[in-house]
């Protein structure tokens, strides 16, 4: 269910935590399998979803990192 790791996008490194399930639900991103995701860059949260958006991706690089996680876990 929980996955943790790092992704390099351009010159930035994002540390991530993802909670994903085997099947999608209404609580997931786009009703998919990811119900929670946190992305941090340089120790600062740049994206957070916890059954709803708390912090949408703050810039293009954060959007790319999220798209990578969506492809892998959603």
Secondary structure, DSSP 8 states (H G I E B T S, - for coil): -EEEEEEEETTEEEEEEEEE-SS--TTSGGGSSEEEEEEEETTEEEEEEESSEEE---SHHHHHHHHHHHHHH-
